[in-house]
Structures are given as C-alpha cells and as structure tokens.
C-alpha cells in the first residue's frame, strides 16, 4: 500500500487491533530498526519498504558529506528484507548501513510511542530538553566531543602508568643485567680467544721449551738447518751458470733459506713472549667463567646471541624512559584539555541556569491548558566538583500534579496520564527550538478525558504550523483536529486477515468521528456532534 501525509497535522484512527501498529513498525524498519522473518507476511516473498522525505530548508548537506553520499533535498529510504530474514538498506539508491539510517532518522523524525514517556525520568533526556530550550545544544555537543577526547586521554594515561608500574618492578633487574653485560667484554668468538689464551698460559713451559728447541734446530749449534741450507745454496750458486734449471734450484733454496731464517726469528720472539703469569691466567679464567655464566643465565649459546640480549635490555630501558616522557606529555595534554572543558562546562552552566525560570513558566502554562492548573514543574540543577559527561551540572525534573503537593522526582509522583501530558508539553515547546521536521504521536491521549483530548489536539494543531505532525488516536476530539485523516481497517480474505489504510473523504470522516462518539451505527446526534467537532 501507499500512504502519504500532505497535511500539517495528520490523524490516524481505527479499531484496536486493526493494524495501526503495522504502520509504525514499517516506518521503524525503514528508519533502521532490526528486522527478522516475523516481518514477512508471505515468507516466500521479500518485503520492500520505502519512505520519501522532502527536506528543503533542513541543514542536512553536511551529513551527506560526512557519510560520502550525494546530497539531494528529496530523500528516498528503502529497506529490503529477504525470505531468509536478511536485509539491505538504501539511501537514494546507494547502499548504506543501519547506523547511517539511524543517524539520519534522528534528524528527520521523532516517533513518540506510549512507552517513550519513560524517557522523562532519564537524565540525558532531561538535559537535552534543558539545552534545547537554553539554545546550548551545539555548545553541549562541542563539550561532549572535547570531554570524549579528555576521557580517551585519561585512559591513555592510566595505561601508561600501569606500564610504568610494571616497568618499575622490572627496572632494577634490567638495569643490573645491562650493567653486568656492559662491564663484560662481549665480542664475536671472544670466549674462544680467551680459551686459547688460557691454554697458552697453562702450558707456557711446554710451549717455551718446544719453541726454543725448534729455534735451535733451525739455527743453533754447529749443525742446524740454516747451515745446511747455506752450504746447499753455495753449491747451487756455482752451478747456476751452467743452465737455467740450476739457477731455479738456487733461487728456490735461497727462498727457503730466507723464509726459514724469518721463521727462526719469529719463533725466537714468540718464545721470548711466553712466560707463566699466574695472575693473568686467573684474570682470563675469571673472564671465561663470567662469560659462561652469562650465556647460561640468559639461555643463549654464543656471544652474538648474548649481544642481542644486551641490545634488547637496552631497548627496554630506553622504552621506560620513553614511557616517562609519554606520561609527562599526556599529562600536559590532559591539563590543557581539562582547562578547556572546565571553561566550556562553566559557560554551559551559566546558559542553562539563565533559562530555567522561562522554561518552568512555559511548561506550567501549557500544563494549565491541559487542565492541570495546579501542576507545578521545577528544574533542579546541582553542581559537581569534577567534570562529568554533562559538564558540572546534574539535572532533575521535579513535578507535582496537585495543589499543596510537594515537588518530587517524576517517577515518584506522576501517573501515566500526567507523564503523557508533561511529555507533550515538553515536545510542543521543543518543536519550536529543535530543527525536527516530523513528529509522530502514538496515542498521546491515552488515559485522558474528551476535554483534555480536545486541548491536546489544539496543541498538536499549533505544532503543525511549524512542523509536520502525525497523531494516532482513539478519541474523536483529537481526530477532528487533523487536516488529513487516515483510517486503518482490516478485512477477512479467504485465508487471511489483511489490514488496509485509506484517506477519508469529508463525509467518510464525519461518519468515522460519529462512530467514535457512539456505539454501533452512528446516531443523528453523533453525526451532528461530529460535524460540529470538525467545523470547530
């Protein structure tokens, strides 16, 4: 079915159970509510719901830009629910998520159902009402953004301090380990070199004796290698003139002689350097023991891995210094942002406090129009010492419905009907303060008399001058106020009952309101009263 709402105030009527709630459920789905298979009347066919909004004059361009969508003043929302219960959402034929739909719907429409009066008891709603009247909604939005940043920074600081506490527990150990590794000469193959040096010192006498004997064999005593090579060299030198090959023999023997002579000198020097130094041996063995202990302590097998351990510990120590720097920097940011939030919160408090008396006055006036002349309404603001998500202000709406009754919180003193009327007062006054194009009231007149219903209808009619209002009602006084009347009814088909909705003509409307005024077929008196209500 297709339904349109051309009037400033449209009313929807119908018997209980006729299907008025289906309309609201369908609208809720296209505005982002969750869907399941229960939505489908025919489980073999997918369900499609579309809603078209004309938004000229509304500042929605920024919303489209923020969500990377093409802007158009005519908005077409579409929701498709498959036979498996899965759904897809579209905004002007562009697929979007449910969160996007919900954010947009908050700027397009307010559906006030019967249970929504419970919002009156919630601090956030009370604060929104106050800020809307005070004209500080944008200021509060900016404050909340800054407070959110402050909250995140406090979370970061808390995490950094936890890291610092943990690091402090490990700092002494890491610092000791690093100093221990830093004082130890760790280099590639260092242990192997120490082991060789230790072995040399431990066998100094054997090495010295062997070197000395070798030197003697090369150039010591009357018979030695160099003497023999010298004789051979002289012999071959005499033959070198007889052929090239003899010259080569001479040169090779001469080369061996020179090499052996050099070796003898080096062996002699090496022998001279060898001494049995018990002190040095002890130092080397101590270094070896320390290196072996560090390898075992850090569970590594060589010096390269030990150097890697040292570098890792050094990084951890540097990170601890970095944590300290991060804490100081974060604290500076927090102090700066805290000061900014405090200034904003103080400004908000001043704006809110200055508007309270005017709000209370207007609410009492509207309540009086709704036959609650003795009702009293007060906004109580208490100040906190610390910043909160709402600034320094804690807001409470206090109410009393009867003369002489003491003011108290809404949930302690107000009946369902009284809460409904109070909520209507606030919504009516908010309509002139907030840029909300459409509001739907679902049986806002529940539990009130015909006279009060007539006054509620007048308020809705007044609201309809600045916005689009849709009211679902069971009372003829309310139904007669609309300049557009939709009627919900159901018919039994062969197998199923189907709900329909149609726009009533002038005569149909008179007949429908007359039915609401009487029982059974409308009487002549009821028809006359219906005409009077419509003319009024």
Secondary structure, 3 states (H helix, E strand, C coil): CCCCCCCCEEEEECCCCCCHHHHHHHHHHHCCCCCCHHHCCCCCCCEEEEEEEECCCCCCHHHHHHCCCCCCCEEEEEEEECCCCCEEEEECCEEECHHHHHHHHHHHEEEECHHHHHHHHCHHHHHHHHHHHHCCHHHHHHHHHHHHHHHHHHHHHHHHHHHHHHHHHHHHHHHHHHHHHHHCCCCCCHHHHHHHHHHHHHCHHHHHHHHHHHHHHHHCCCCCHHHHHHHHHHHHHHHHHHCHHHHHHHHHHHHHHHHHHHHHHHHHHHHHHCCCCHHHHHHHHHHHHHHHHHHHHCCCCCHHHHHHHHHHHHHHHHHHHHHHHHHHHHHHHHHHHHHHHHHHHHHHHHHHHHHHHHHHHHHHHHHHHCCCCCCEEEEEEEEEEEEECCEEEEEEEEEECCCCCCCEEHHHHCCHHHHHHHHHHHHHHHHCCCCCCEEEEECCCCCCCHHHHHHHHHHHHHHCCCCEEEEECCCHHHHCCCCEEEEEEEEECCCCEEEEEEECCHHHHHHHHHHHHCCCCCCHHHHHHHHHHHHC
